Amino acid sequence: MSALFADEILTERLRLVRESVAESDLGERYASLSTEAVDDDELAYVPVEPFEHLQDAREFVAQREERMKSGDAGTYVVRPRNGEPGAGEVAGEAELFAMWDERTAFMTFGLRKRFWGRGYSAERAAALLLLAFERLDLDLVSVTHLVENENSRRAIEKYVDRFGGERVGRFRKMHVVDGEPVDLLRYAITAADYEASGERPNCEFVYDADGGADA
């Protein structure tokens, strides 16, 4: 296994797929996050601007590709698998950012509105936790949400509890939305928490570089 981050992660209902400019359908990526495709509330708590033209989509994918190549993050486009409503479509984006010197990571996730309420956030989080602790040998994974984001709070609290983590605290004025500083809530799951929980997500990791795939 030569790559730090898997090129593809398969869960029960989702495919998390590495992105590159050369391999991506930029028209599809543009259509999934264009100003016409998303509602204001869909990105209200996500630090992403909707695309105004195709070049925005290209730059977005290129930045994510560079983070993956540099080893700074695992960056994935999330697609429902066959059998799910909207199978194969772009449902969202997931990232696992690694701070190697600290042996920690943090997760981010953005999901299109039509895919809300399916439990995809928890399924994606479980896969990235397994990657962080069992593949990358990290010690802690954290996640944050804006205080006002109740949907994220409910989703995060469920999987943090499942894996034995905890809410760390409220961090004041740690993020900026529409030019205004806002508060964040932060949660953390340690490798010890993960191990003690006994939870082991059913995932398959695919590494294109060596042609391998394993559960």
FITIKE-52654 format. One record per residue: residue number from 1; residue in three letters; x, z, y of N, C-alpha, C in turn. Coordinates in nm, 4 decimals. Layout:
<atoms>
   seq   type        n.X        n.Z        n.Y       ca.X       ca.Z       ca.Y        c.X        c.Z        c.Y
   NUM    ALA          X          Z          Y          X          Z          Y          X          Z          Y
...
</atoms>
This chain:
<atoms>
   seq   type        n.X        n.Z        n.Y       ca.X       ca.Z       ca.Y        c.X        c.Z        c.Y
     1    MET     0.0852     0.0000    -0.1195     0.0000     0.0000     0.0000     0.0884     0.0000     0.1241
     2    SER     0.0923    -0.1103     0.1973     0.1817    -0.1217     0.3117     0.1134    -0.0895     0.4436
     3    ALA    -0.0179    -0.1033     0.4526    -0.0898    -0.0796     0.5777    -0.1297     0.0669     0.5885
     4    LEU    -0.1295     0.1189     0.7124    -0.1749     0.2562     0.7333    -0.3247     0.2675     0.7129
     5    PHE    -0.3974     0.1765     0.7752    -0.5432     0.1808     0.7706    -0.5955     0.0694     0.6805
     6    ALA    -0.6981     0.1013     0.6035    -0.7576     0.0013     0.5155    -0.8112    -0.1160     0.5968
     7    ASP    -0.8012    -0.2357     0.5397    -0.8574    -0.3536     0.6047    -1.0096    -0.3542     0.5950
     8    GLU    -1.0615    -0.2936     0.4918    -1.2066    -0.2861     0.4738    -1.2403    -0.1572     0.4002
     9    ILE    -1.3489    -0.0949     0.4401    -1.3984     0.0248     0.3735    -1.5420    -0.0011     0.3314
    10    LEU    -1.5702     0.0192     0.2041    -1.7043    -0.0004     0.1506    -1.7655     0.1345     0.1175
    11    THR    -1.8814     0.1621     0.1764    -1.9587     0.2802     0.1401    -2.0838     0.2334     0.0664
    12    GLU    -2.1728     0.3251     0.0366    -2.2931     0.2882    -0.0377    -2.3731     0.1806     0.0346
    13    ARG    -2.3829     0.1921     0.1671    -2.4696     0.0999     0.2416    -2.3985     0.0196     0.3497
    14    LEU    -2.2715     0.0462     0.3727    -2.2017    -0.0133     0.4863    -2.0707    -0.0800     0.4467
    15    ARG    -2.0330    -0.1787     0.5268    -1.8991    -0.2375     0.5231    -1.8344    -0.2124     0.6582
    16    LEU    -1.7191    -0.1488     0.6572    -1.6388    -0.1309     0.7777    -1.5223    -0.2283     0.7659
    17    VAL    -1.5176    -0.3256     0.8561    -1.4253    -0.4376     0.8411    -1.3304    -0.4455     0.9606
    18    ARG    -1.2016    -0.4579     0.9321    -1.1001    -0.4774     1.0362    -1.1322    -0.6027     1.1171
    19    GLU    -1.1021    -0.5958     1.2473    -1.1288    -0.7097     1.3350    -0.9995    -0.7751     1.3817
    20    SER    -1.0040    -0.9068     1.3986    -0.8948    -0.9799     1.4623    -0.9545    -1.0973     1.5376
    21    VAL    -0.8862    -1.1392     1.6417    -0.9347    -1.2527     1.7201    -0.9420    -1.3780     1.6338
    22    ALA    -0.8417    -1.3980     1.5493    -0.8355    -1.5194     1.4682    -0.9480    -1.5272     1.3660
    23    GLU    -0.9897    -1.4127     1.3129    -1.0869    -1.4118     1.2044    -1.2286    -1.3806     1.2497
    24    SER    -1.2455    -1.3310     1.3702    -1.3782    -1.2915     1.4170    -1.4575    -1.4117     1.4661
    25    ASP    -1.5881    -1.4038     1.4491    -1.6802    -1.4985     1.5112    -1.7094    -1.4445     1.6507
    26    LEU    -1.6377    -1.4939     1.7499    -1.6503    -1.4383     1.8845    -1.7887    -1.4616     1.9429
    27    GLY    -1.8525    -1.5692     1.9026    -1.9895    -1.5919     1.9474    -2.0832    -1.4836     1.8968
    28    GLU    -2.0654    -1.4448     1.7715    -2.1457    -1.3369     1.7145    -2.1163    -1.2048     1.7840
    29    ARG    -1.9874    -1.1777     1.8084    -1.9514    -1.0516     1.8731    -2.0060    -1.0460     2.0152
    30    TYR    -2.0005    -1.1595     2.0841    -2.0567    -1.1650     2.2190    -2.2070    -1.1394     2.2152
    31    ALA    -2.2766    -1.2057     2.1236    -2.4223    -1.1920     2.1155    -2.4642    -1.0495     2.0826
    32    SER    -2.3809    -0.9763     2.0105    -2.4185    -0.8413     1.9675    -2.4058    -0.7378     2.0782
    33    LEU    -2.3286    -0.7697     2.1829    -2.3037    -0.6701     2.2870    -2.3100    -0.7327     2.4268
    34    SER    -2.3856    -0.8389     2.4399    -2.4000    -0.9037     2.5702    -2.4995    -0.8266     2.6559
    35    THR    -2.5004    -0.8552     2.7843    -2.5931    -0.7873     2.8753    -2.7378    -0.8143     2.8367
    36    GLU    -2.7647    -0.9285     2.7741    -2.9014    -0.9603     2.7324    -2.9399    -0.8914     2.6020
    37    ALA    -2.8399    -0.8507     2.5233    -2.8673    -0.7996     2.3889    -2.8882    -0.6493     2.3828
    38    VAL    -2.8369    -0.5747     2.4812    -2.8423    -0.4289     2.4728    -2.9242    -0.3710     2.5876
    39    ASP    -2.9937    -0.2607     2.5578    -3.0694    -0.1874     2.6591    -2.9771    -0.0904     2.7317
    40    ASP    -3.0216    -0.0465     2.8482    -2.9424     0.0501     2.9244    -2.9203     0.1789     2.8462
    41    ASP    -3.0252     0.2267     2.7765    -3.0112     0.3531     2.7042    -2.9235     0.3396     2.5807
    42    GLU    -2.9037     0.2169     2.5342    -2.8226     0.1936     2.4151    -2.6762     0.2292     2.4393
    43    LEU    -2.6285     0.2074     2.5610    -2.4889     0.2353     2.5951    -2.4759     0.3493     2.6946
    44    ALA    -2.5834     0.4266     2.7103    -2.5831     0.5325     2.8115    -2.4724     0.6342     2.7885
    45    TYR    -2.4387     0.6600     2.6621    -2.3388     0.7620     2.6307    -2.2135     0.7037     2.5662
    46    VAL    -2.1992     0.5723     2.5732    -2.0865     0.5043     2.5091    -1.9990     0.4410     2.6174
    47    PRO    -1.8684     0.4676     2.6165    -1.7798     0.4133     2.7205    -1.7447     0.2668     2.6976
    48    VAL    -1.8481     0.1841     2.6863    -1.8308     0.0407     2.6648    -1.9218    -0.0332     2.7616
    49    GLU    -1.8688    -0.1361     2.8246    -1.9486    -0.2196     2.9134    -2.0004    -0.3400     2.8358
    50    PRO    -2.1283    -0.3771     2.8536    -2.1778    -0.4971     2.7859    -2.1020    -0.6214     2.8325
    51    PHE    -2.0955    -0.7194     2.7446    -2.0205    -0.8411     2.7747    -2.0990    -0.9305     2.8697
    52    GLU    -2.0307    -0.9810     2.9710    -2.0923    -1.0756     3.0629    -2.0620    -1.2201     3.0250
    53    HIS    -1.9557    -1.2413     2.9481    -1.9207    -1.3763     2.9041    -1.8342    -1.3654     2.7786
    54    LEU    -1.8058    -1.4796     2.7192    -1.7371    -1.4830     2.5902    -1.5967    -1.4240     2.5980
    55    GLN    -1.5301    -1.4405     2.7109    -1.3954    -1.3856     2.7248    -1.3955    -1.2336     2.7147
    56    ASP    -1.5021    -1.1684     2.7611    -1.5132    -1.0230     2.7451    -1.5081    -0.9849     2.5978
    57    ALA    -1.5799    -1.0612     2.5151    -1.5812    -1.0333     2.3714    -1.4428    -1.0540     2.3112
    58    ARG    -1.3746    -1.1586     2.3543    -1.2405    -1.1848     2.3017    -1.1451    -1.0716     2.3377
    59    GLU    -1.1487    -1.0260     2.4620    -1.0602    -0.9176     2.5049    -1.0923    -0.7880     2.4307
    60    PHE    -1.2202    -0.7626     2.4077    -1.2642    -0.6435     2.3355    -1.2054    -0.6431     2.1945
    61    VAL    -1.2203    -0.7549     2.1237    -1.1681    -0.7649     1.9873    -1.0156    -0.7593     1.9876
    62    ALA    -0.9523    -0.8245     2.0849    -0.8057    -0.8259     2.0915    -0.7486    -0.6859     2.1111
    63    GLN    -0.8125    -0.6061     2.1947    -0.7661    -0.4690     2.2169    -0.7782    -0.3857     2.0900
    64    ARG    -0.8885    -0.4040     2.0190    -0.9083    -0.3310     1.8943    -0.8073    -0.3763     1.7883
    65    GLU    -0.7815    -0.5062     1.7838    -0.6835    -0.5584     1.6893    -0.5450    -0.5002     1.7163
    66    GLU    -0.5074    -0.4893     1.8429    -0.3762    -0.4367     1.8790    -0.3624    -0.2902     1.8382
    67    ARG    -0.4685    -0.2116     1.8563    -0.4625    -0.0702     1.8149    -0.4419    -0.0588     1.6642
    68    MET    -0.5059    -0.1477     1.5898    -0.4906    -0.1471     1.4443    -0.3482    -0.1866     1.4049
    69    LYS    -0.2968    -0.2925     1.4657    -0.1620    -0.3402     1.4328    -0.0553    -0.2364     1.4656
    70    SER    -0.0737    -0.1655     1.5763     0.0260    -0.0678     1.6203     0.0239     0.0602     1.5381
    71    GLY    -0.0824     0.0784     1.4593    -0.0954     0.2015     1.3824    -0.1563     0.3154     1.4604
    72    ASP    -0.2071     0.2858     1.5803    -0.2681     0.3908     1.6617    -0.4091     0.4251     1.6169
    73    ALA    -0.4776     0.3300     1.5537    -0.6174     0.3543     1.5173    -0.6617     0.2582     1.4084
    74    GLY    -0.7570     0.3055     1.3299    -0.8303     0.2177     1.2412    -0.9541     0.1717     1.3151
    75    THR    -0.9654     0.0422     1.3404    -1.0761    -0.0116     1.4204    -1.1599    -0.1042     1.3333
    76    TYR    -1.2894    -0.0777     1.3286    -1.3754    -0.1500     1.2352    -1.5060    -0.1928     1.3008
    77    VAL    -1.5516    -0.3122     1.2635    -1.6883    -0.3513     1.2933    -1.7717    -0.3081     1.1730
    78    VAL    -1.8888    -0.2522     1.2000    -1.9733    -0.1950     1.0953    -2.0893    -0.2893     1.0663
    79    ARG    -2.1066    -0.3227     0.9386    -2.2141    -0.4124     0.8969    -2.2882    -0.3520     0.7776
    80    PRO    -2.4217    -0.3543     0.7772    -2.4956    -0.3099     0.6591    -2.4671    -0.4024     0.5407
    81    ARG    -2.4625    -0.3453     0.4228    -2.4382    -0.4226     0.3019    -2.5672    -0.4870     0.2525
    82    ASN    -2.5530    -0.5752     0.1547    -2.6687    -0.6419     0.0963    -2.7700    -0.5393     0.0467
    83    GLY    -2.8955    -0.5671     0.0736    -3.0024    -0.4759     0.0365    -3.0518    -0.3909     0.1508
    84    GLU    -2.9716    -0.3815     0.2568    -3.0112    -0.3084     0.3767    -3.0778    -0.4041     0.4761
    85    PRO    -3.1766    -0.3560     0.5518    -3.2317    -0.4394     0.6591    -3.1216    -0.4788     0.7572
    86    GLY    -3.1162    -0.6061     0.7918    -3.0107    -0.6530     0.8812    -2.8763    -0.6661     0.8129
    87    ALA    -2.8762    -0.6858     0.6817    -2.7506    -0.6963     0.6071    -2.6604    -0.8038     0.6674
    88    GLY    -2.5331    -0.7686     0.6834    -2.4349    -0.8624     0.7344    -2.4255    -0.8709     0.8849
    89    GLU    -2.5230    -0.8165     0.9559    -2.5209    -0.8222     1.1013    -2.4272    -0.7156     1.1588
    90    VAL    -2.3893    -0.7347     1.2840    -2.3093    -0.6335     1.3526    -2.3999    -0.5161     1.3879
    91    ALA    -2.3744    -0.4012     1.3246    -2.4522    -0.2808     1.3539    -2.3819    -0.1916     1.4549
    92    GLY    -2.2495    -0.2012     1.4623    -2.1772    -0.1161     1.5559    -2.0277    -0.1240     1.5348
    93    GLU    -1.9583    -0.0316     1.5993    -1.8129    -0.0231     1.5908    -1.7709     0.1200     1.5603
    94    ALA    -1.6717     0.1336     1.4735    -1.6188     0.2652     1.4376    -1.4673     0.2644     1.4536
    95    GLU    -1.4130     0.3771     1.5007    -1.2677     0.3889     1.5135    -1.2222     0.5286     1.4719
    96    LEU    -1.1027     0.5312     1.4154    -1.0335     0.6565     1.3859    -0.8990     0.6494     1.4569
    97    PHE    -0.8840     0.7264     1.5644    -0.7610     0.7288     1.6434    -0.6691     0.8380     1.5898
    98    ALA    -0.5454     0.8024     1.5580    -0.4506     0.8990     1.5020    -0.3507     0.9441     1.6074
    99    MET    -0.3315     1.0761     1.6166    -0.2224     1.1340     1.6953    -0.1189     1.1841     1.5944
   100    TRP    -0.0286     1.0974     1.5575     0.0586     1.1235     1.4440     0.1464     1.2466     1.4640
   101    ASP     0.1991     1.2648     1.5830     0.2873     1.3795     1.6076     0.2144     1.5121     1.5898
   102    GLU     0.0837     1.5109     1.6141     0.0036     1.6322     1.6001    -0.0636     1.6417     1.4633
   103    ARG    -0.0548     1.5337     1.3851    -0.1209     1.5249     1.2542    -0.2718     1.5434     1.2678
   104    THR    -0.3284     1.4879     1.3739    -0.4720     1.4962     1.3973    -0.5271     1.3572     1.4266
   105    ALA    -0.6599     1.3487     1.4304    -0.7268     1.2236     1.4652    -0.8607     1.2565     1.5286
   106    PHE    -0.9169     1.1585     1.5972    -1.0543     1.1741     1.6436    -1.1312     1.0457     1.6177
   107    MET    -1.2615     1.0617     1.5974    -1.3485     0.9506     1.5608    -1.4375     0.9115     1.6777
   108    THR    -1.4677     0.7811     1.6853    -1.5692     0.7322     1.7780    -1.6616     0.6375     1.7023
   109    PHE    -1.7824     0.6228     1.7539    -1.8812     0.5380     1.6863    -1.9847     0.4924     1.7865
   110    GLY    -2.0154     0.3653     1.7842    -2.1243     0.3107     1.8640    -2.2150     0.2302     1.7737
   111    LEU    -2.3451     0.2522     1.7833    -2.4408     0.1895     1.6925    -2.5517     0.1225     1.7727
   112    ARG    -2.5846    -0.0019     1.7359    -2.6919    -0.0719     1.8034    -2.8254    -0.0024     1.7773
   113    LYS    -2.9124    -0.0100     1.8742    -3.0355     0.0686     1.8719    -3.1236     0.0384     1.7515
   114    ARG    -3.1286    -0.0870     1.7110    -3.2169    -0.1225     1.5989    -3.1719    -0.0596     1.4676
   115    PHE    -3.0491    -0.0060     1.4636    -2.9973     0.0574     1.3419    -2.9983     0.2102     1.3507
   116    TRP    -3.0512     0.2639     1.4586    -3.0596     0.4093     1.4721    -3.1545     0.4662     1.3666
   117    GLY    -3.1322     0.5923     1.3302    -3.2235     0.6630     1.2415    -3.2039     0.6363     1.0938
   118    ARG    -3.0993     0.5669     1.0556    -3.0764     0.5349     0.9147    -2.9705     0.6245     0.8494
   119    GLY    -2.9083     0.7102     0.9254    -2.8029     0.7937     0.8698    -2.6687     0.7244     0.8593
   120    TYR    -2.6521     0.6135     0.9293    -2.5260     0.5397     0.9222    -2.4100     0.6175     0.9843
   121    SER    -2.4389     0.6970     1.0864    -2.3322     0.7736     1.1504    -2.2646     0.8665     1.0506
   122    ALA    -2.3443     0.9374     0.9724    -2.2891     1.0311     0.8748    -2.2133     0.9586     0.7641
   123    GLU    -2.2658     0.8454     0.7205    -2.2009     0.7697     0.6134    -2.0653     0.7156     0.6587
   124    ARG    -2.0613     0.6646     0.7812    -1.9354     0.6171     0.8388    -1.8372     0.7314     0.8586
   125    ALA    -1.8856     0.8463     0.9090    -1.7984     0.9610     0.9323    -1.7369     1.0105     0.8018
   126    ALA    -1.8159     1.0172     0.6963    -1.7652     1.0634     0.5674    -1.6515     0.9746     0.5183
   127    ALA    -1.6675     0.8443     0.5347    -1.5632     0.7513     0.4914    -1.4348     0.7699     0.5717
   128    LEU    -1.4473     0.7892     0.7024    -1.3283     0.8056     0.7858    -1.2612     0.9405     0.7624
   129    LEU    -1.3389     1.0423     0.7271    -1.2791     1.1709     0.6924    -1.1965     1.1596     0.5644
   130    LEU    -1.2511     1.0892     0.4665    -1.1751     1.0680     0.3434    -1.0456     0.9922     0.3734
   131    LEU    -1.0551     0.8901     0.4567    -0.9362     0.8144     0.4958    -0.8333     0.9044     0.5635
   132    ALA    -0.8799     0.9865     0.6564    -0.7891     1.0726     0.7331    -0.7190     1.1755     0.6458
   133    PHE    -0.7944     1.2394     0.5578    -0.7379     1.3510     0.4823    -0.6715     1.3091     0.3513
   134    GLU    -0.7288     1.2125     0.2821    -0.6757     1.1770     0.1507    -0.5789     1.0592     0.1543
   135    ARG    -0.5902     0.9746     0.2540    -0.5010     0.8594     0.2645    -0.3909     0.8801     0.3679
   136    LEU    -0.4265     0.9375     0.4817    -0.3307     0.9509     0.5919    -0.2676     1.0889     0.5993
   137    ASP    -0.3156     1.1831     0.5186    -0.2580     1.3174     0.5099    -0.2556     1.3881     0.6453
   138    LEU    -0.3635     1.3748     0.7209    -0.3753     1.4433     0.8495    -0.4318     1.5832     0.8294
   139    ASP    -0.4193     1.6655     0.9313    -0.4606     1.8053     0.9199    -0.5954     1.8358     0.9835
   140    LEU    -0.6381     1.7522     1.0777    -0.7619     1.7823     1.1506    -0.8204     1.6537     1.2072
   141    VAL    -0.9532     1.6449     1.2039    -1.0260     1.5343     1.2669    -1.1293     1.5935     1.3612
   142    SER    -1.1350     1.5415     1.4814    -1.2321     1.5909     1.5795    -1.3256     1.4795     1.6231
   143    VAL    -1.4350     1.5196     1.6847    -1.5337     1.4260     1.7389    -1.6003     1.4934     1.8573
   144    THR    -1.6389     1.4159     1.9562    -1.7049     1.4712     2.0746    -1.8318     1.3938     2.1047
   145    HIS    -1.9173     1.4557     2.1860    -2.0316     1.3835     2.2423    -2.0646     1.4427     2.3781
   146    LEU    -2.1274     1.3641     2.4623    -2.1733     1.4154     2.5903    -2.2813     1.5194     2.5666
   147    VAL    -2.2844     1.6221     2.6484    -2.3790     1.7321     2.6304    -2.5227     1.6810     2.6248
   148    GLU    -2.5542     1.5800     2.7041    -2.6917     1.5310     2.7126    -2.7326     1.4437     2.5941
   149    ASN    -2.6388     1.4054     2.5101    -2.6680     1.3113     2.4024    -2.7204     1.3844     2.2789
   150    GLU    -2.8513     1.4037     2.2742    -2.9128     1.4795     2.1654    -2.9054     1.4062     2.0320
   151    ASN    -2.9180     1.2742     2.0336    -2.9101     1.1995     1.9079    -2.7744     1.2190     1.8410
   152    SER    -2.6681     1.2093     1.9195    -2.5346     1.2303     1.8632    -2.5152     1.3739     1.8185
   153    ARG    -2.5673     1.4676     1.8960    -2.5530     1.6088     1.8582    -2.6114     1.6336     1.7200
   154    ARG    -2.7334     1.5853     1.6974    -2.7979     1.6087     1.5678    -2.7195     1.5441     1.4539
   155    ALA    -2.6763     1.4210     1.4756    -2.6026     1.3507     1.3703    -2.4690     1.4182     1.3416
   156    ILE    -2.3971     1.4541     1.4468    -2.2650     1.5147     1.4297    -2.2747     1.6514     1.3644
   157    GLU    -2.3684     1.7334     1.4086    -2.3808     1.8672     1.3514    -2.4085     1.8626     1.2018
   158    LYS    -2.4841     1.7636     1.1569    -2.5155     1.7531     1.0146    -2.3905     1.7264     0.9320
   159    TYR    -2.3109     1.6291     0.9743    -2.1946     1.5998     0.8893    -2.0803     1.6982     0.9107
   160    VAL    -2.0711     1.7567     1.0280    -1.9711     1.8622     1.0475    -2.0027     1.9808     0.9570
   161    ASP    -2.1296     2.0170     0.9484    -2.1706     2.1261     0.8599    -2.1454     2.0895     0.7133
   162    ARG    -2.1750     1.9664     0.6760    -2.1549     1.9219     0.5376    -2.0103     1.9392     0.4941
   163    PHE    -1.9167     1.9116     0.5838    -1.7750     1.9177     0.5488    -1.7069     2.0463     0.5952
   164    GLY    -1.7867     2.1459     0.6330    -1.7317     2.2779     0.6607    -1.6648     2.2951     0.7944
   165    GLY    -1.6880     2.2012     0.8872    -1.6252     2.2110     1.0182    -1.7013     2.3018     1.1125
   166    GLU    -1.6648     2.2963     1.2400    -1.7283     2.3836     1.3375    -1.7265     2.3207     1.4763
   167    ARG    -1.8139     2.3716     1.5602    -1.8111     2.3330     1.7011    -1.7010     2.4122     1.7693
   168    VAL    -1.6108     2.3424     1.8359    -1.4965     2.4067     1.9002    -1.5339     2.4637     2.0353
   169    GLY    -1.6124     2.3892     2.1125    -1.6510     2.4400     2.2432    -1.6967     2.3302     2.3371
   170    ARG    -1.7301     2.3729     2.4562    -1.7742     2.2822     2.5622    -1.6594     2.2629     2.6609
   171    PHE    -1.6283     2.1377     2.6888    -1.5176     2.1047     2.7780    -1.5741     2.0413     2.9046
   172    ARG    -1.5535     2.1098     3.0147    -1.6166     2.0706     3.1399    -1.5432     1.9540     3.2063
   173    LYS    -1.6272     1.8612     3.2529    -1.5791     1.7472     3.3326    -1.4645     1.6727     3.2641
   174    MET    -1.4831     1.6478     3.1351    -1.3787     1.5823     3.0564    -1.4008     1.4318     3.0419
   175    HIS    -1.5103     1.3823     3.0951    -1.5423     1.2404     3.0811    -1.6118     1.1957     3.2087
   176    VAL    -1.6087     1.0666     3.2355    -1.6715     1.0132     3.3562    -1.7754     0.9090     3.3172
   177    VAL    -1.8979     0.9270     3.3656    -2.0063     0.8324     3.3430    -2.0621     0.7920     3.4784
   178    ASP    -2.0623     0.6622     3.5047    -2.1115     0.6108     3.6331    -2.0442     0.6801     3.7510
   179    GLY    -1.9154     0.7070     3.7349    -1.8393     0.7668     3.8436    -1.8519     0.9166     3.8575
   180    GLU    -1.9294     0.9804     3.7691    -1.9507     1.1245     3.7770    -1.8880     1.1950     3.6572
   181    PRO    -1.8139     1.3048     3.6794    -1.7579     1.3809     3.5672    -1.8675     1.4535     3.4900
   182    VAL    -1.8569     1.4514     3.3583    -1.9578     1.5148     3.2731    -1.8884     1.5991     3.1663
   183    ASP    -1.9670     1.6889     3.1057    -1.9148     1.7798     3.0036    -1.9247     1.7183     2.8639
   184    LEU    -1.8308     1.7587     2.7785    -1.8296     1.7164     2.6392    -1.8398     1.8369     2.5473
   185    LEU    -1.9025     1.8177     2.4315    -1.8971     1.9143     2.3226    -1.8031     1.8591     2.2157
   186    ARG    -1.7152     1.9439     2.1679    -1.6152     1.9002     2.0701    -1.6330     1.9755     1.9392
   187    TYR    -1.6160     1.9023     1.8284    -1.6260     1.9574     1.6938    -1.4986     1.9214     1.6179
   188    ALA    -1.4650     2.0025     1.5185    -1.3438     1.9757     1.4411    -1.3660     2.0081     1.2940
   189    ILE    -1.3050     1.9274     1.2097    -1.3019     1.9494     1.0653    -1.1556     1.9464     1.0234
   190    THR    -1.1095     2.0517     0.9594    -0.9709     2.0556     0.9139    -0.9617     2.0048     0.7704
   191    ALA    -0.8394     1.9753     0.7296    -0.8181     1.9337     0.5913    -0.8598     2.0445     0.4950
   192    ALA    -0.8371     2.1694     0.5348    -0.8785     2.2824     0.4511    -1.0303     2.2905     0.4421
   193    ASP    -1.0990     2.2664     0.5541    -1.2457     2.2633     0.5526    -1.2952     2.1562     0.4562
   194    TYR    -1.2381     2.0390     0.4688    -1.2769     1.9256     0.3850    -1.2567     1.9580     0.2377
   195    GLU    -1.1423     2.0140     0.2048    -1.1122     2.0475     0.0659    -1.2085     2.1523     0.0127
   196    ALA    -1.2352     2.2553     0.0936    -1.3224     2.3646     0.0495    -1.4673     2.3215     0.0348
   197    SER    -1.5084     2.2198     0.1089    -1.6485     2.1757     0.1027    -1.6842     2.1155    -0.0322
   198    GLY    -1.5849     2.0616    -0.1014    -1.6108     1.9972    -0.2295    -1.6756     1.8608    -0.2183
   199    GLU    -1.7010     1.8161    -0.0967    -1.7642     1.6861    -0.0751    -1.6603     1.5755    -0.0871
   200    ARG    -1.6915     1.4744    -0.1676    -1.6024     1.3605    -0.1814    -1.6853     1.2323    -0.1686
   201    PRO    -1.6817     1.1692    -0.0526    -1.7608     1.0479    -0.0310    -1.7241     0.9385    -0.1313
   202    ASN    -1.8233     0.8616    -0.1703    -1.8017     0.7502    -0.2622    -1.7676     0.6261    -0.1802
   203    CYS    -1.6393     0.5960    -0.1683    -1.5926     0.4847    -0.0854    -1.4912     0.4011    -0.1623
   204    GLU    -1.4805     0.2765    -0.1215    -1.3763     0.1882    -0.1740    -1.2930     0.1388    -0.0565
   205    PHE    -1.1613     0.1480    -0.0693    -1.0697     0.1030     0.0352    -1.0012    -0.0255    -0.0102
   206    VAL    -1.0031    -0.1247     0.0760    -0.9433    -0.2544     0.0451    -0.8277    -0.2784     0.1411
   207    TYR    -0.7113    -0.3069     0.0853    -0.5916    -0.3376     0.1633    -0.5521    -0.4816     0.1350
   208    ASP    -0.5820    -0.5699     0.2279    -0.5557    -0.7119     0.2059    -0.4079    -0.7412     0.1893
   209    ALA    -0.3237    -0.6625     0.2557    -0.1801    -0.6906     0.2543    -0.1224    -0.6887     0.1131
   210    ASP    -0.1763    -0.5988     0.0286    -0.1215    -0.5931    -0.1072    -0.2242    -0.6349    -0.2118
   211    GLY    -0.3397    -0.6823    -0.1623    -0.4391    -0.7325    -0.2545    -0.5065    -0.6256    -0.3352
   212    GLY    -0.4889    -0.4989    -0.2971    -0.5429    -0.3910    -0.3778    -0.6755    -0.3412    -0.3280
   213    ALA    -0.7528    -0.2859    -0.4192    -0.8773    -0.2194    -0.3835    -0.8943    -0.1041    -0.4783
   214    ASP    -0.9271     0.0132    -0.4252    -0.9460     0.1272    -0.5127    -1.0514     0.2188    -0.4549
   215    ALA    -1.1109     0.2996    -0.5431    -1.2223     0.3849    -0.5012    -1.1704     0.5154    -0.4474
</atoms>
